[in-house]
């Protein structure tokens, strides 16, 4: 199972890949799919960062 930073890196990589495929106008899927993927990665990152343990 991935730790906190591992999940952050996976979300960032997925968003970067979706952005690259959107910008390059990839024939795989449509632009709506890649925009949805970016939005979902953003929501997942927001959720992860909101649960970040506060430093004491």
OpenMM code with the backbone's topology and positions (N, CA, C; nanometers):
from openmm import Vec3, app, unit

residues = "UNK UNK UNK UNK UNK UNK UNK UNK UNK UNK UNK UNK UNK UNK UNK UNK UNK UNK UNK UNK UNK UNK UNK UNK UNK UNK UNK UNK UNK UNK UNK UNK UNK UNK UNK UNK UNK UNK UNK UNK UNK UNK UNK UNK UNK UNK UNK UNK UNK UNK UNK UNK UNK UNK UNK UNK".split()
positions = [
    Vec3(0.0837, -0.1169, 0.0000),
    Vec3(0.0000, 0.0000, 0.0000),
    Vec3(0.0894, 0.1247, 0.0000),
    Vec3(0.0481, 0.2226, -0.0741),
    Vec3(0.1265, 0.3454, -0.0868),
    Vec3(0.1082, 0.4344, 0.0349),
    Vec3(0.2155, 0.5017, 0.0708),
    Vec3(0.2095, 0.5994, 0.1779),
    Vec3(0.1534, 0.7311, 0.1268),
    Vec3(0.1535, 0.8298, 0.2151),
    Vec3(0.0969, 0.9606, 0.1833),
    Vec3(0.1656, 1.0231, 0.0621),
    Vec3(0.2983, 1.0324, 0.0642),
    Vec3(0.3718, 1.0961, -0.0462),
    Vec3(0.3644, 1.0132, -0.1735),
    Vec3(0.3547, 0.8821, -0.1613),
    Vec3(0.3408, 0.7973, -0.2785),
    Vec3(0.2109, 0.8246, -0.3517),
    Vec3(0.1022, 0.8408, -0.2754),
    Vec3(-0.0275, 0.8719, -0.3382),
    Vec3(-0.0243, 1.0094, -0.4038),
    Vec3(0.0400, 1.1067, -0.3397),
    Vec3(0.0512, 1.2414, -0.3990),
    Vec3(0.1251, 1.2338, -0.5320),
    Vec3(0.2332, 1.1562, -0.5364),
    Vec3(0.3114, 1.1426, -0.6606),
    Vec3(0.2299, 1.0749, -0.7696),
    Vec3(0.1504, 0.9752, -0.7337),
    Vec3(0.0667, 0.9064, -0.8332),
    Vec3(-0.0377, 1.0020, -0.8897),
    Vec3(-0.1043, 1.0800, -0.8032),
    Vec3(-0.2038, 1.1767, -0.8510),
    Vec3(-0.1389, 1.2808, -0.9423),
    Vec3(-0.0215, 1.3273, -0.9051),
    Vec3(0.0481, 1.4269, -0.9871),
    Vec3(0.0873, 1.3685, -1.1230),
    Vec3(0.1332, 1.2457, -1.1244),
    Vec3(0.1703, 1.1812, -1.2512),
    Vec3(0.0474, 1.1593, -1.3395),
    Vec3(-0.0640, 1.1188, -1.2795),
    Vec3(-0.1867, 1.0984, -1.3575),
    Vec3(-0.2366, 1.2300, -1.4164),
    Vec3(-0.2306, 1.3376, -1.3382),
    Vec3(-0.2744, 1.4683, -1.3882),
    Vec3(-0.1823, 1.5172, -1.4992),
    Vec3(-0.0522, 1.4963, -1.4828),
    Vec3(0.0428, 1.5384, -1.5861),
    Vec3(0.0204, 1.4613, -1.7153),
    Vec3(-0.0032, 1.3324, -1.7050),
    Vec3(-0.0302, 1.2512, -1.8242),
    Vec3(-0.1590, 1.2956, -1.8924),
    Vec3(-0.2638, 1.3182, -1.8148),
    Vec3(-0.3909, 1.3629, -1.8728),
    Vec3(-0.3744, 1.4992, -1.9392),
    Vec3(-0.2982, 1.5906, -1.8757),
    Vec3(-0.2750, 1.7224, -1.9353),
    Vec3(-0.1976, 1.7104, -2.0656),
    Vec3(-0.0954, 1.6247, -2.0665),
    Vec3(-0.0153, 1.6065, -2.1884),
    Vec3(-0.1009, 1.5499, -2.3014),
    Vec3(-0.1850, 1.4516, -2.2710),
    Vec3(-0.2706, 1.3941, -2.3750),
    Vec3(-0.3745, 1.4941, -2.4225),
    Vec3(-0.4194, 1.5819, -2.3339),
    Vec3(-0.5145, 1.6856, -2.3733),
    Vec3(-0.4482, 1.7873, -2.4655),
    Vec3(-0.3284, 1.8310, -2.4298),
    Vec3(-0.2570, 1.9320, -2.5090),
    Vec3(-0.2138, 1.8754, -2.6441),
    Vec3(-0.1713, 1.7506, -2.6464),
    Vec3(-0.1250, 1.6896, -2.7704),
    Vec3(-0.2392, 1.6400, -2.8587),
    Vec3(-0.3626, 1.6590, -2.8129),
    Vec3(-0.4809, 1.6146, -2.8870),
    Vec3(-0.4693, 1.4683, -2.9264),
    Vec3(-0.4491, 1.3858, -2.8261),
    Vec3(-0.4319, 1.2421, -2.8466),
    Vec3(-0.5575, 1.1796, -2.9079),
    Vec3(-0.5387, 1.0856, -2.9995),
    Vec3(-0.6552, 1.0184, -3.0577),
    Vec3(-0.7209, 0.9198, -2.9600),
    Vec3(-0.6571, 0.8963, -2.8455),
    Vec3(-0.7126, 0.8044, -2.7460),
    Vec3(-0.8128, 0.8815, -2.6614),
    Vec3(-0.9394, 0.8482, -2.6712),
    Vec3(-1.0422, 0.9172, -2.5943),
    Vec3(-1.0736, 1.0539, -2.6525),
    Vec3(-1.1500, 1.1303, -2.5771),
    Vec3(-1.1851, 1.2657, -2.6211),
    Vec3(-1.1325, 1.3661, -2.5194),
    Vec3(-1.1430, 1.4929, -2.5526),
    Vec3(-1.0919, 1.5957, -2.4615),
    Vec3(-1.1711, 1.5990, -2.3313),
    Vec3(-1.2986, 1.5619, -2.3367),
    Vec3(-1.3801, 1.5576, -2.2154),
    Vec3(-1.3295, 1.4560, -2.1151),
    Vec3(-1.2803, 1.3435, -2.1641),
    Vec3(-1.2258, 1.2401, -2.0756),
    Vec3(-1.1022, 1.2922, -2.0043),
    Vec3(-1.0133, 1.3615, -2.0766),
    Vec3(-0.8898, 1.4101, -2.0160),
    Vec3(-0.9172, 1.5264, -1.9216),
    Vec3(-1.0128, 1.6123, -1.9543),
    Vec3(-1.0500, 1.7190, -1.8616),
    Vec3(-1.1094, 1.6617, -1.7329),
    Vec3(-1.1916, 1.5594, -1.7469),
    Vec3(-1.2490, 1.4932, -1.6299),
    Vec3(-1.1400, 1.4293, -1.5456),
    Vec3(-1.0414, 1.3683, -1.6095),
    Vec3(-0.9309, 1.3067, -1.5360),
    Vec3(-0.8527, 1.4114, -1.4573),
    Vec3(-0.8281, 1.5275, -1.5174),
    Vec3(-0.7563, 1.6348, -1.4480),
    Vec3(-0.8376, 1.6850, -1.3288),
    Vec3(-0.9670, 1.7030, -1.3470),
    Vec3(-1.0528, 1.7493, -1.2375),
    Vec3(-1.0550, 1.6474, -1.1244),
    Vec3(-1.0666, 1.5190, -1.1578),
    Vec3(-1.0681, 1.4156, -1.0545),
    Vec3(-0.9352, 1.4068, -0.9809),
    Vec3(-0.8250, 1.4250, -1.0508),
    Vec3(-0.6939, 1.4276, -0.9841),
    Vec3(-0.6838, 1.5481, -0.8911),
    Vec3(-0.7372, 1.6598, -0.9333),
    Vec3(-0.7376, 1.7777, -0.8473),
    Vec3(-0.8194, 1.7565, -0.7215),
    Vec3(-0.9351, 1.6927, -0.7359),
    Vec3(-1.0178, 1.6623, -0.6190),
    Vec3(-0.9458, 1.5653, -0.5263),
    Vec3(-0.8819, 1.4651, -0.5822),
    Vec3(-0.8085, 1.3682, -0.5005),
    Vec3(-0.6929, 1.4349, -0.4273),
    Vec3(-0.6195, 1.5242, -0.4953),
    Vec3(-0.5108, 1.5971, -0.4294),
    Vec3(-0.5640, 1.6872, -0.3188),
    Vec3(-0.6743, 1.7547, -0.3438),
    Vec3(-0.7346, 1.8406, -0.2430),
    Vec3(-0.7744, 1.7586, -0.1200),
    Vec3(-0.8313, 1.6414, -0.1438),
    Vec3(-0.8730, 1.5541, -0.0348),
    Vec3(-0.7512, 1.5075, 0.0457),
    Vec3(-0.6448, 1.4670, -0.0247),
    Vec3(-0.5235, 1.4225, 0.0433),
    Vec3(-0.4622, 1.5350, 0.1254),
    Vec3(-0.4536, 1.6530, 0.0676),
    Vec3(-0.3888, 1.7648, 0.1373),
    Vec3(-0.4737, 1.8159, 0.2528),
    Vec3(-0.6051, 1.8004, 0.2455),
    Vec3(-0.6891, 1.8445, 0.3564),
    Vec3(-0.6765, 1.7499, 0.4757),
    Vec3(-0.6384, 1.6241, 0.4516),
    Vec3(-0.6187, 1.5271, 0.5596),
    Vec3(-0.4751, 1.5193, 0.6060),
    Vec3(-0.3917, 1.6129, 0.5607),
    Vec3(-0.2500, 1.6103, 0.5974),
    Vec3(-0.2352, 1.6307, 0.7474),
    Vec3(-0.1591, 1.5427, 0.8123),
    Vec3(-0.1423, 1.5606, 0.9574),
    Vec3(-0.0645, 1.6877, 0.9902),
    Vec3(-0.1176, 1.7669, 1.0808),
    Vec3(-0.0518, 1.8921, 1.1195),
    Vec3(0.0762, 1.8634, 1.1970),
    Vec3(0.1774, 1.9429, 1.1690),
    Vec3(0.3043, 1.9300, 1.2424),
    Vec3(0.2850, 1.9882, 1.3828),
    Vec3(0.3350, 1.9193, 1.4793),
    Vec3(0.3181, 1.9660, 1.6169),
    Vec3(0.4452, 2.0258, 1.6707),
] * unit.nanometer
topology = app.Topology()
chain = topology.addChain("A")
for resn in residues:
    res = topology.addResidue(resn, chain)
    for name in ("N", "CA", "C"):
        topology.addAtom(name, app.Element.getBySymbol(name[0]), res)
